[in-house]
Amino acid sequence: MKGQPIDRFSSELAADTRTAVIASASSTTEKRSHILNSDYPDPNRLRKLAAQIKQHTLDHLDTYLEQAVSKMRENGVKVHFASDGDAARETVLSILKEKGARKIVKSKSMASEEIHLNEFLEKNGLECLESDLGEFIVQLDGDVPSHIVRPIIHKNRREIANTFEREGLGEYNDDPEVITRRARAFFRSRYMESDAGITGGNFISAESGRVALVTNEGNARFSMAPNRLHIALIGIEKVIPRDRDFSVFLNLLARSATAQQLTVYTQFISGPRVDSQPSGPDEMHVVLMDNGRSDTLGSNCSEILRCIRCGACQNVCPVYRQASGHAYRATYGGPVGAVLSPLLAGDAFPQYSDLPRASSLCGACREVCPVDIPIPDLLVKLRAKGKVEGIPTPGSPSMGGFARGATSPGLWRAGLRAANVMNSLPASWIPAPALRSWLDQRTLPTWKGGEFRRWMKERRKA
């Protein structure tokens, strides 16, 4: 996916879009902080515990993955491995074709977004309907999600009402309750007519083989109940050691993602329907997808695989708030995307090497991360990787001139004297075109330095 550098994208972003992103992101960040500190005397201890559990799992992923697969198969689940996106898409398609499934309802899944599963299935003649309201609106608009949890954080209710009117789902009405009821009425028959349901998976317990799946709309449950085939596409890093660990991660996930104590619908799926259950799928398939995760695990940025996809780092990030998720040109935006997207890209790393530089390294992302991922440190490592590989950063002036001036006492003194003069000059007067372009997108603070040397000189005389 190609596009403009983040600063350029941000400068051209519609005001309504930026307003929608900032309002939703800032509100959720405040609510998250309140609920965590209200419910736990020391929420940071819980974060540290979650980080230790996830890191331990990643350090022994081969063992826990083997254990999880063994348990899932004991539970009647058919497990498949997919080394990359192509293999994952083909695996899902072959399962659907084998069962003669033509109409699919799909629950929200970032893993499926990562491999563009919908488009692939549609090109192969299958009908694939997103049942999450936000994902459904994205699908209607031919758009892509801009947030891990809130796919349409970049849209306001007026835009959604226009979409519903255009698609024949009712006359224009931007009341959220009306929009929701119209979507609910639309989906009821689609659930009943479906041949298969596709979901993601938030966690897999290696101890029991249970898959934890959380939604706020119940659409995952609806996508499974009426049909006989359930396919779960899950990244290999979603394994956790024990069932008791669910409590740690589910409490953190809900509070970090949506400031809830618990997600409305929390399901633990052991396998296909048993005889005592009146409804549900007769077959359950789990597709465990690598798609660059093993390479990431072997890199010096493996901590990013702790991510539980809560979106808290996106909500708090000042760059994300100004630019929106679409500025990152990949499935994952914000701080987590600035690390994860270049790593998962593999040989296409140069296409996303600018993303780690789109950060002030303020550290807010680490402070809110429920699994304590050192995102600023990882961003610096990826910047270094880009530097070592000689990848230029579009839109950024070279720092070579600054380095020369900073290491030359004479040039540095001259620069200090000139700094105050520069305050009064417009950017158009700056002789370096690259620097002019850079300053067009930034407002620097007024220079207030240059007095220290004079003070020190007078101090020495005294």
Secondary structure, DSSP 8 states (H G I E B T S, - for coil): -----HHHHHHTS-HHHHHHHHHHHHHHHHHHHHHHHHH-S-HHHHHHHHHHHHHHHHHTHHHHHHHHHHHHHHTT-EEEEESSHHHHHHHHHHHHHHTT--EEEE---HHHHHTTHHHHHHHTT-EEEE-SHHHHHHHHTT---SSSS-TTTT--HHHHHHHHHHTTS-S----HHHHHHHHHHHHHHHHHH-SEEEE--SEEETTT--EEEEESSSHHHHHHSSSSEEEEEEEGGGEES-TTHHHHHHHHHHHHHHS-SS-SEEEEE-SS--TT-SSS-SEEEEEEE-TTHHHHHTSTTGGGGG-----HHHHH-HHHHHH-GGGG-SSS-HHHHHHHHHHHTGGGHHHHTTGGGS-----HHHHH-TT---HHHHHHHHHHHHHHTT---TT---SHHHHHHHT-HHHHHHHHHHHHHHTTS-GGG-S-HHHHHHHHT----------HHHHHHHHHH-
